[in-house]
C-alpha cells in the first residue's frame, strides 16, 4: 500500500494549502516573538486571533483562546507528571491508568469501564491500520488480525461487562500500551511532507523563534502559536475538513508534534539514544490520551470519547501533524529542519521493528473494525468532522 494514497483528500491540494497557510503561521510566530514581555500569552493570543478573524464574535474568540492555552498547559503539566512518575520507577502506562482513574472520580464504574473499552477499541483500530501500512510499505505480507484470533479479553464484549476497579485498571494499562504503540508508529510512518523545504517566505526573527524553541526545549509559545495559526487557517477555509475540530483537540495534537520534533532533534545531535526516543514518543502519546480524556470530561461530552481519542491518533491527527510538521520544519533554520528529517529517517527502521514486537503483545480483534471502519483518510475526516460538529458545536 502506498501511504501517500492515505492522505489524499478529494478537492484538496496540499502544497497550495500549505503555501496559503504559511504566511498565517509566520504572522503568529513573528507576533509572539516580538510581543511585550509583560503581555501574557492568553492576552496575546486573544488579540492575535481577533486580528486574524475580525468577523468572529468576541465570545467565540475567547472560547478558542482558552481552549488552546488550557490545552497546551494541561498537556505540558501531564508530560512533567509522566516524567516524574517514570523517575520513581513507574511505567508511563501505570501513570496513565492512575491518572485516568483520578480524572474519572465521580463517574459510575460501569460508565468509566465502557469509556475505556471504547478508547481501547479505537486506538487498536488505528494501530491495526498503521501496522498494515508499515508491513505493506516494507513489502511484507500483512498478517495483522483474523477473526480466529478473538481472545477472552474481547473489546466488543467488554461493553457488556460489570466493571470493577481491578478490571478497569487492567484495561487502562492496555490503553496506555495502545497509546505507546501509536506514538512509535508515528516514527515508523512519519509526518513529513513531499513538499521541498524553504518554500515559505519568513524573516530571520521568525526562523530564529521556531529554531530556538525546538533546540532549547522552551516551546510553550511555539505550541500555542502553532495551534492558533492552524485554527486561524481553518477559519479561513484553508483546511475545511478540520473546521469542526475543537481548538482543544488541535492543541493536543500540535503539542505532541512539537514534543516529538524536540526529541528527534536531540537524537540527531546525539543527546539521547534510539531507546530513549521510543520511550519518549510513548510518553507523549500517553499524555495526549490523558489530555483529550480531560477535555471531553470538561466539555461533558464523553459518550463518544473513544472516537475523539481515536481521531487524535487517526485521520485528524495525521493531517494536522503533517500540516504542522511541514510548516514548522520549513520555517525553522535549514539546520534544524534537515536534522529533524534525518532523525526521523534514521529512527524509522528501529521504530518499525519495535512496533512489530509491541503489536504482537497487544493486538486483539481490530480486524473486523479495520475491514468495516475507515477506508481512507478522506472518508475518515468526513466522518470525524460530522462527529465533532454534533459533539462540540
C-alpha positions as CSV (number, residue, x, y, z in Angstrom):
1,X,0.0,0.0,0.0
2,X,1.3,3.4,-0.9
3,X,1.0,5.6,2.2
4,X,0.6,8.7,0.1
5,X,-2.8,7.5,-1.1
6,X,-4.0,7.5,2.5
7,X,-3.5,11.3,2.9
8,X,-5.2,12.4,-0.3
9,X,-8.4,14.3,0.2
10,X,-10.7,14.9,-2.7
11,X,-10.5,18.5,-3.9
12,X,-7.7,19.4,-1.6
13,X,-4.3,20.5,-2.9
14,X,-1.8,20.0,-0.1
15,X,1.0,22.2,-1.4
16,X,-1.4,25.0,-2.3
17,X,-3.0,24.9,1.1
18,X,0.3,24.9,3.0
19,X,1.6,27.8,0.9
20,X,-1.6,29.7,1.8
21,X,-1.4,28.8,5.5
22,X,2.4,29.6,5.7
23,X,2.0,33.3,5.9
24,X,-0.6,32.9,8.7
25,X,1.9,30.8,10.7
26,X,4.6,33.3,10.2
27,X,2.4,36.2,11.4
28,X,1.7,34.2,14.6
29,X,5.4,33.4,15.1
30,X,6.5,36.9,14.4
31,X,3.8,38.4,16.7
32,X,4.7,36.1,19.5
33,X,8.4,36.5,19.2
34,X,8.1,40.3,19.3
35,X,5.3,40.6,21.9
36,X,6.0,42.8,25.0
37,X,7.3,40.6,27.8
38,X,4.6,41.9,30.2
39,X,1.9,40.7,27.9
40,X,0.6,37.3,29.0
41,X,0.3,34.5,26.4
42,X,-3.5,34.3,26.8
43,X,-3.9,38.0,26.2
44,X,-1.6,37.9,23.3
45,X,-3.4,35.0,21.6
46,X,-6.8,36.7,22.1
47,X,-5.6,39.8,20.4
48,X,-3.8,37.9,17.6
49,X,-7.0,35.8,16.9
50,X,-9.2,38.9,16.9
51,X,-6.9,40.5,14.3
52,X,-6.8,37.3,12.2
53,X,-10.6,36.7,12.5
54,X,-12.3,40.1,12.5
55,X,-15.7,38.7,11.6
56,X,-15.9,36.3,14.5
57,X,-17.7,37.3,17.7
58,X,-15.6,38.1,20.8
59,X,-17.2,35.2,22.8
60,X,-16.0,32.7,20.2
61,X,-12.5,34.1,20.1
62,X,-12.3,33.9,23.9
63,X,-13.5,30.3,23.9
64,X,-10.9,29.1,21.4
65,X,-8.2,31.1,23.1
66,X,-8.9,29.5,26.4
67,X,-9.2,26.0,24.9
68,X,-5.8,26.4,23.1
69,X,-3.9,27.9,26.1
70,X,-5.5,25.5,28.6
71,X,-4.9,22.6,26.3
72,X,-1.2,23.2,25.9
73,X,-0.8,23.9,29.6
74,X,-2.6,20.7,30.6
75,X,-0.5,18.7,28.1
76,X,2.7,20.1,29.4
77,X,1.7,19.5,33.0
78,X,0.8,15.9,32.2
79,X,4.1,15.3,30.5
80,X,6.0,16.6,33.5
81,X,3.9,14.3,35.7
82,X,4.7,11.3,33.5
83,X,8.5,12.1,33.7
84,X,8.3,12.5,37.5
85,X,6.5,9.2,37.7
86,X,8.9,7.3,35.5
87,X,11.8,8.7,37.5
88,X,10.3,6.9,40.5
89,X,10.3,3.6,38.7
90,X,6.7,3.5,37.4
91,X,5.9,3.0,33.7
92,X,4.1,5.5,31.5
93,X,1.2,3.0,31.2
94,X,0.9,2.9,35.0
95,X,0.9,6.6,35.1
96,X,-1.9,6.8,32.6
97,X,-4.0,4.2,34.4
98,X,-3.7,6.0,37.7
99,X,-4.3,9.4,36.1
100,X,-7.4,8.3,34.2
101,X,-8.8,6.7,37.4
102,X,-8.2,10.0,39.2
103,X,-9.9,12.0,36.5
104,X,-12.9,9.7,36.4
105,X,-13.6,10.1,40.1
106,X,-17.4,10.6,40.4
107,X,-18.2,8.5,37.3
108,X,-20.1,5.3,37.6
109,X,-17.7,2.4,37.5
110,X,-19.5,0.8,34.6
111,X,-19.7,4.1,32.7
112,X,-15.9,4.5,33.2
113,X,-15.2,1.0,32.1
114,X,-17.2,1.4,28.9
115,X,-15.4,4.7,28.1
116,X,-12.1,2.8,28.5
117,X,-13.3,0.0,26.3
118,X,-14.3,2.5,23.6
119,X,-10.9,4.2,23.8
120,X,-9.1,0.9,23.6
121,X,-11.1,-0.2,20.6
122,X,-10.4,3.0,18.6
123,X,-6.7,3.0,19.4
124,X,-6.5,-0.7,18.4
125,X,-8.2,0.2,15.1
126,X,-5.7,2.9,14.4
127,X,-2.8,0.7,15.3
128,X,-4.1,-2.1,13.2
129,X,-4.2,0.3,10.2
130,X,-0.8,1.7,11.0
131,X,0.7,-1.8,11.2
132,X,-0.9,-2.7,7.9
133,X,0.6,0.3,6.3
134,X,4.0,-0.4,7.8
135,X,4.1,-4.1,6.6
136,X,2.8,-3.1,3.2
137,X,5.4,-0.4,2.8
138,X,8.1,-2.9,3.7
139,X,6.8,-5.3,1.0
140,X,5.7,-7.9,3.6
141,X,2.6,-9.9,3.8
142,X,0.2,-8.0,6.0
143,X,-0.8,-10.6,8.7
144,X,-2.4,-8.3,11.2
145,X,-5.5,-9.9,12.7
146,X,-8.1,-12.5,11.8
147,X,-11.5,-13.3,13.3
148,X,-10.0,-16.5,14.7
149,X,-7.7,-14.5,17.0
150,X,-10.5,-13.5,19.3
151,X,-9.2,-13.7,22.8
152,X,-11.0,-13.8,26.1
153,X,-10.5,-10.0,26.6
154,X,-12.6,-9.2,23.6
155,X,-13.1,-5.5,23.3
156,X,-16.6,-5.8,21.8
157,X,-17.7,-7.9,24.8
158,X,-16.2,-5.5,27.3
159,X,-19.0,-3.1,26.9
160,X,-21.4,-5.6,28.4
161,X,-19.3,-6.3,31.4
162,X,-19.9,-5.4,35.0
163,X,-16.8,-3.4,35.7
164,X,-14.8,-3.2,38.9
165,X,-11.7,-1.4,40.0
166,X,-9.4,-4.3,39.0
167,X,-10.8,-4.8,35.5
168,X,-10.8,-1.1,34.7
169,X,-7.2,-0.9,35.9
170,X,-6.2,-3.7,33.6
171,X,-7.9,-2.1,30.7
172,X,-6.5,1.3,31.4
173,X,-3.0,-0.2,31.4
174,X,-3.8,-1.7,27.9
175,X,-5.0,1.7,26.8
176,X,-1.5,3.0,27.7
177,X,0.1,0.3,25.7
178,X,-2.0,1.1,22.7
179,X,-1.1,4.8,23.1
180,X,2.6,3.9,23.3
181,X,2.4,1.9,20.1
182,X,0.6,4.9,18.4
183,X,3.5,7.1,19.2
184,X,6.0,4.6,17.9
185,X,4.1,4.1,14.6
186,X,4.3,7.9,14.1
187,X,8.1,7.5,13.9
188,X,7.6,4.4,11.7
189,X,5.4,6.2,9.1
190,X,6.5,9.8,9.8
191,X,4.6,13.0,9.2
192,X,7.0,14.6,6.7
193,X,5.6,16.1,3.5
194,X,6.8,15.6,0.0
195,X,7.0,19.4,-0.4
196,X,10.5,20.8,-0.7
197,X,12.0,22.7,2.2
198,X,12.2,26.5,2.2
199,X,9.1,27.2,0.2
200,X,7.8,29.7,2.7
201,X,9.0,33.3,3.0
202,X,10.0,34.2,6.5
203,X,12.3,36.6,8.1
204,X,15.2,35.9,10.4
205,X,13.2,36.6,13.6
206,X,10.6,34.0,12.7
207,X,13.2,31.4,11.8
208,X,15.1,32.1,15.0
209,X,12.0,31.8,17.2
210,X,11.0,28.4,15.8
211,X,14.5,27.0,15.7
212,X,15.4,28.1,19.3
213,X,12.1,26.8,20.6
214,X,13.0,23.3,19.3
215,X,16.7,23.5,20.2
216,X,16.2,24.9,23.7
217,X,13.1,23.0,24.7
218,X,11.4,26.2,25.8
219,X,8.4,25.6,23.5
220,X,5.2,26.8,25.2
221,X,5.0,29.8,22.9
222,X,5.6,27.6,19.8
223,X,2.9,25.2,20.7
224,X,0.3,27.9,21.4
225,X,1.2,30.0,18.3
226,X,1.2,27.0,16.0
227,X,-2.2,25.8,17.3
228,X,-3.6,29.4,16.9
229,X,-2.3,29.6,13.4
230,X,-3.9,26.2,12.4
231,X,-7.2,27.3,13.9
232,X,-7.0,30.7,12.0
233,X,-6.2,28.9,8.8
234,X,-9.2,26.5,9.3
235,X,-11.4,29.5,10.0
236,X,-10.2,31.0,6.7
237,X,-11.3,27.8,4.9
238,X,-7.8,26.7,4.0
239,X,-8.3,23.3,5.7
240,X,-12.1,23.0,5.5
241,X,-12.1,19.3,6.6
242,X,-10.9,20.4,10.0
243,X,-13.5,23.1,10.6
244,X,-15.4,21.3,13.3
245,X,-12.3,20.0,15.2
246,X,-12.2,21.8,18.6
247,X,-9.3,24.0,19.3
248,X,-8.5,22.0,22.5
249,X,-8.1,18.9,20.3
250,X,-5.8,20.7,17.9
251,X,-3.6,22.0,20.8
252,X,-3.1,18.4,21.9
253,X,-2.1,17.2,18.5
254,X,0.2,20.1,17.9
255,X,1.8,19.8,21.4
256,X,2.6,16.2,20.6
257,X,4.2,17.1,17.2
258,X,6.4,19.8,18.8
259,X,7.5,17.4,21.6
260,X,8.4,14.7,19.1
261,X,10.4,17.1,16.9
262,X,12.3,18.2,20.0
263,X,13.0,14.5,20.7
264,X,14.2,13.8,17.2
265,X,16.4,16.9,17.3
266,X,18.1,15.6,20.5
267,X,18.5,12.2,18.9
268,X,20.1,13.7,15.8
269,X,22.5,15.6,18.0
270,X,23.5,12.5,20.0
271,X,22.0,13.8,23.2
272,X,19.7,10.7,23.5
273,X,19.8,7.2,22.0
274,X,17.2,5.3,20.0
275,X,15.7,3.5,23.0
276,X,15.1,6.9,24.7
277,X,13.4,8.2,21.6
278,X,11.0,5.3,21.5
279,X,10.3,5.8,25.2
280,X,9.8,9.5,24.8
281,X,7.3,9.3,22.0
282,X,5.4,6.8,24.1
283,X,5.2,9.2,27.0
284,X,4.0,11.9,24.6
285,X,1.2,9.7,23.3
286,X,0.0,8.6,26.8
287,X,0.0,12.3,27.7
288,X,-2.2,13.1,24.7
289,X,-4.7,10.4,25.7
290,X,-5.0,11.9,29.2
291,X,-5.3,15.4,27.8
292,X,-8.1,14.5,25.4
293,X,-9.9,12.5,28.1
294,X,-9.9,15.5,30.4
295,X,-11.0,17.8,27.6
296,X,-14.0,15.6,26.9
297,X,-14.9,15.5,30.7
298,X,-14.6,19.2,30.9
299,X,-16.9,19.7,27.9
300,X,-19.2,17.0,29.3
301,X,-19.1,15.0,26.1
302,X,-17.9,11.5,26.8
303,X,-20.3,9.3,25.0
304,X,-18.0,9.1,22.0
305,X,-14.7,9.7,23.8
306,X,-13.2,6.7,22.0
307,X,-13.8,8.3,18.6
308,X,-12.4,11.6,19.9
309,X,-9.2,10.0,21.1
310,X,-9.1,7.8,18.0
311,X,-9.2,10.9,15.8
312,X,-6.2,12.3,17.5
313,X,-4.1,9.3,16.5
314,X,-6.1,8.7,13.3
315,X,-7.3,10.9,10.4
316,X,-7.4,14.2,12.1
317,X,-4.1,13.8,13.9
318,X,-2.4,12.5,10.7
319,X,-3.4,15.6,8.7
320,X,-2.8,18.1,11.4
321,X,0.6,16.5,12.2
322,X,1.6,16.7,8.5
323,X,0.5,20.3,8.2
324,X,2.2,21.5,11.4
325,X,5.2,19.3,10.8
326,X,5.8,20.6,7.3
327,X,5.4,24.2,8.2
328,X,7.4,24.1,11.4
329,X,10.3,22.2,9.6
330,X,10.2,24.7,6.7
331,X,10.1,27.8,8.8
332,X,12.9,26.6,11.1
333,X,16.5,27.1,10.1
334,X,17.9,24.7,7.5
335,X,20.0,23.1,10.2
336,X,17.0,22.3,12.4
337,X,14.7,21.3,9.5
338,X,17.2,19.0,7.9
339,X,18.2,17.5,11.2
340,X,14.6,16.6,12.0
341,X,14.1,14.9,8.6
342,X,17.4,13.0,9.0
343,X,16.5,11.9,12.5
344,X,13.1,10.6,11.5
345,X,14.7,8.6,8.7
346,X,17.4,7.3,11.0
347,X,15.0,6.1,13.7
348,X,12.3,4.7,11.4
349,X,13.7,1.2,11.0
350,X,14.3,0.6,14.7
351,X,10.8,2.0,15.3
352,X,9.3,-0.4,12.8
353,X,11.0,-3.4,14.5
354,X,9.9,-2.2,17.9
355,X,6.3,-1.6,16.7
356,X,6.0,-5.1,15.3
357,X,7.1,-6.7,18.5
358,X,4.9,-4.4,20.6
359,X,1.9,-5.0,18.4
360,X,2.2,-8.8,18.8
361,X,1.8,-8.4,22.5
362,X,-1.3,-6.2,22.4
363,X,-3.2,-7.0,19.2
364,X,-6.8,-8.1,19.7
365,X,-9.8,-8.2,17.4
366,X,-9.4,-5.0,15.5
367,X,-9.5,-6.9,12.2
368,X,-13.3,-6.6,11.9
369,X,-13.2,-2.9,12.7
370,X,-10.4,-2.5,10.1
371,X,-12.5,-4.2,7.5
372,X,-15.6,-2.3,8.2
373,X,-14.2,1.0,9.5
374,X,-12.3,3.9,7.9
375,X,-11.4,3.0,4.3
376,X,-9.4,6.2,3.7
377,X,-8.3,9.4,5.5
378,X,-10.7,11.3,3.3
379,X,-13.8,9.3,4.4
380,X,-12.4,9.3,8.0
381,X,-12.1,13.0,8.0
382,X,-15.6,13.5,6.8
383,X,-16.9,11.1,9.5
384,X,-14.9,12.7,12.2
385,X,-15.8,16.2,11.1
386,X,-19.5,15.4,11.4
387,X,-18.8,13.7,14.7
388,X,-17.1,16.8,16.1
389,X,-19.8,19.1,14.8
390,X,-22.5,17.1,16.6
391,X,-20.4,16.7,19.8
392,X,-18.8,20.1,20.4
393,X,-20.9,22.7,18.4
